[in-house]
Amino acid sequence: MEKCVLFGAGKIASKIHEKYKEEIVAVIDNDPSKIGLYIWDDIPIISLKDYKDDYSFFANNDNYGIL
C-alpha cells in the first residue's frame, strides 16, 4: 500500500499512525468539531462527503486503501 485514508481520529488512530504515518494522507471523522482541523500537524481531518468528493480514487486503486 502506498497511501491511505484513515477512518476515525480517536485513540486507536494514534496507534495506527505510529505504524503508517508516511502513508496516511487524510483522516475521515464523523465529529463535525474535528472536520477541517489537522491531526499530527499536517494530516487533514475530513468528512465522509469530502472523502467521496475529493478522495474517491482510493476506492478504485490497488495502491491506495482505507484503514
Secondary structure, 3 states (H helix, E strand, C coil): CCEEEEECCCHHHHHHHHHHCCCEEEEECCCCCCCCCEECCCEEEECHHHHHHHCHHHHHCCCEEEC
